[in-house]
Amino acid sequence: MVTSGLSLGLSSIHHGYTINQDFQAAVDNVTLNIAAGEFVALLGPSGCGKSTLLRLIAGLEAPSRGKVSSDGLPILEPNPERVLMFQDPTLFPWRTVRQNIALSQDICGKRDEAAIDGIISLVGLKGFERAWPHQLSGGMAQRAALARALINHPRLLLLDEPLGKLDALTRLTMQTELHRLWKERSFTAVMVTHDVEEALFLATRVITLSARPAKILSDIKVNLPFHRHRDDPEVLQLRKSILTQLGHRDDW
């Protein structure tokens, strides 16, 4: 089954939190349109408001001001079409890999064994269906979390640094797998990352954000064919430009 992605619209978004009666702004006047099927990476300093934007898109919070919409309709609450995947796999230790992947279907009382078999094979976990989370490597646990996120064919996958805690080699492998799944499923993806190379390897657009409260600094279209190579001169030039924007001119 091929999934069709959904479009997103963020219009004049302001958002923040009240802490000890003091309002702390997290997002400041962000306007952004994302077409169906795009892969967009959000880059910015730690704590600038990137994860807050994902929560607003997921419908977990409502913006203080402004409008968030998908396919032209306002986002007012969570929806199974929009799935948020976190940095930690958050697998339930008392459920096997298969049971973790099937969790949302079990909640609805509509388990599809063929679909579960298919997604297990798709993410490369065949043979580990009955393994417990503590028996998995970090990369395998993230594959299980990714399978759980994709089991019901979401039209939007929100990724909050999902590869951030993996070792370097496993992270490269998972980047390739994530790109393959995006191409095969055609969902829309929005990913928060601190890794400029990761953003340039995966994304069709890279949005750079300022320090908190988040404002858009740049919207960069990555017009490079897939499969991309990290030593491509155009990739290196884009990396230099983005790091300079983020205040790391001498670190590239």
N, C-alpha and C positions, 0 to 999 in steps of 0.2 A: 504493500500500500504506500503510495506517494502522498505525502502531506503537502497541502498548499499553505504557505506562510500567510500571516496576517500583517496588515500595515499598522503603523503606530503614529500617533500625533501627540506631541507635548507642546502646549501653547501657554507661554508666559507663566511658567511654573515657578512658584515661590513656596518654600517649605522650611519648617524648622521645628524645634522642640523647646518646651519650657522646662528649665532645670532650676530648681530652687527659686521659682518666680522670676527667673531671668530667661528671656527668649533668646535662643541660639539659632541663628539662621544656618540652614544646611544647603539650600539650593536657592539661587537668586536669578530669577527671570530667564529660565531656560526654555527655549523654543527649538524643537527638533522634530523633523519628519523622517520616518523610516519606511521605505517601501517594502512590500511583501517579498520575502525571500532574501532580503539583505542579511549580511553578517556584519554587525557594527561592534567595534571595540571602544570601550570608554577608558581613557587613560587620564590619570591625574594624581596629585599628591595623596598620600595616605590620610584618610579622614576628611577628604574634601567634599564628600556627598555622593560619590558614585553608587554605593550600595543603597543609599536613600532613593536614588532615581529608580533602581531596580524594584524596590519595594512599592513605589508609586505605580510603576508600570504593571506590577503583579496584582495590584488592587489590594495589597495588604494595608496600605494607608491611603488617605485622601490628601491631596495637596492643600496647603494653607490657602493658596490662591492659584488660579489657573485651571487648565483642563487637560486631562490625559484621556486619549481615546484610542480605540482599535477598530480598524475598518470603518471609521467615521462615527462609531458609537462610544459614548462615554464609559470609561472604566470606573465602576462603582464598587466592585467587590472582586474577590478572587474567582477564577474560572479555570476549569481543567484544560482549556485551550492554551493557557499561559502557565508554564511550569518554571519554578525557580530552583536552581541547583546551587548548593553552597560549596564552600571550600572543603568542609569536612563531609565525608560520605554519609554520615548520620544513619548508618544501617542499624537495625534493631538486632542486638546480640542474640536474642532468643529465637530469631527466625533465620532459616537457611538463606542462601543466595536466591534461590527460586522463590521462597516465601517473601523475601524483601522486595523482589521485583514485582511480585503479584499483589503487593499490599493494597494499592488503590482499587484493584479489581475485587479483592476480597471484601473491602469495605462496602463496595456497591453490590456484592453478591453476584458478580458476573465474571467469574474467572474464565479466561480464554486460554486453554492450555497450548493450543497451536501458536497463538500470538506470543506467549511466554517463551516457547521453544525457539521461535523465530528471532526474538530480540536477544536471547541468550547467545545464540549462534552469531548474530550480527555484531555483538560487542566482544566476541572472542572469549566467552566464559563456558563454552561447552565442555563438559566433564567436571565442572565445579558447581553444578546446580545444588548439590546437597552439602556443600561446604558451609561452615559457620563463619561469620565475619572475622573472628579472631584468627582464622586459618588463612586469610587472604593477605597478599601484599598490598601496599598502598595503591598501586596502579590497578590491581584487580578489584579492590574495594570501590575505586572511582568508576571502573567499568560497570560494576553492579549498580551504583547510584545513577549512572547515566542511563542504563537500561530501565531502571525504575522510572526515571523522568520521561523516557520516550515510549513506554509501553502502550500508552493510550493515544499515541500520535498527536502530541500537542502541536499547535500551529506557531507557537512562540516559545523558544527556549531562552530563559534568562540565566546567565552564568555568572556567579559571584566568585571570581578567582578559583574556579573549580580544580585547577592544576597547581595551585600555589604551594602545596605542601609535598609535592612529589619530588623525587630525586631528578637530576637533570636529564638522564637518559630516558627514564619512564615518562617524563614530561614531554619530551620530543615525540615519543611513540603515541601518547594520548592526544597531542596536537594533531597528528596525522589522522588518527581515528575520528576525532571530533569533526575535522574537515570532511572526511569521507561520509560520515553520517549526515552532515548538513547537505552535502551534494545529493545524496541518495534520497533523503526525506523531504528536501525543499522547504523546511521550516524557516521562519525568521529567527535570527539569533542576535542577542545583545549580551556582550560579555564584558565584565569588569576585569581588568588585569593591570598589574604594575610592570609587566614585561613588554617592552616596546617591540622586541623581535617577535614575540608571540602574537601581538596585535597585527603586525605587518605580514606574518605568515598566514593568518587565518581570515582577516577581515577584508570586506569590500570597502569599508569606510572606517576611519579612526577619528574619534571625537576626543580632543584634548580639553581638559577642564582645569580651571584655576584652583588655587587653594580655597579652603572653606570660607564663605559659602560658594558652592560650585557655580561658575559661569563658563560658558563655552568660549574657549580661546580659539579653536580652529576646528574645521570639519574637512578632513582630508580624504579624498577618494583615492583608493589604492588601485590604480588601473594597471595591474600587473597580472599576467596569466598564472593560473595554477598548473602545475606544481611549482611553488616559489622556492628560491634558494637564498639562504641567509647571506651569502657572499655576493649576491647580485648587486652591482653598483647602484642601481636605482633603490634597492632596499636599504643599502647603507646610507645613501643620501637622505632618504626619508627618515631613517633612524636618527641621523644627525640633526635634522631639522626639528623633529619632535622633541628630542632631548634638550635642544637649545630653548624651545618654547617652554619646557617644564623646568628651566633653570639649571640645566646640567650641561652647559655648553662645552665644558672641558672634560666631560666624563664619557664621551662617546668613542 
